[in-house]
Amino acid sequence: MCRNIRVLLNKVTGTLAPSKANQAVFDRAVDDLAQLTRGLIDGMEVRAPPKNRDEEKAKAKARSIKRFGG
């Protein structure tokens, strides 16, 4: 499985909008990818509790002060 976005046979790239002739196929592919992604996310096991942005920001600031002084 390729984890990088690359051109595949000069067809698969970061397409934003297909031609009208390819719109239906493009929409179906987007729906299929969304469904696969949802299945992947729903199937993953998460053991860590959710992070709190304010707490993480405070920890980062404390690390910065320890490293660079304050």
Sequence and secondary structure as in RCSB ss.txt:
>XXXX:A:sequence
MCRNIRVLLNKVTGTLAPSKANQAVFDRAVDDLAQLTRGLIDGMEVRAPPKNRDEEKAKAKARSIKRFGG
>XXXX:A:secstr
   S   BTTTBS  SS  GGGHHHHHHHHHHHHHHHHHHHHH    S    HHHHHHHHHHHHHHHH  
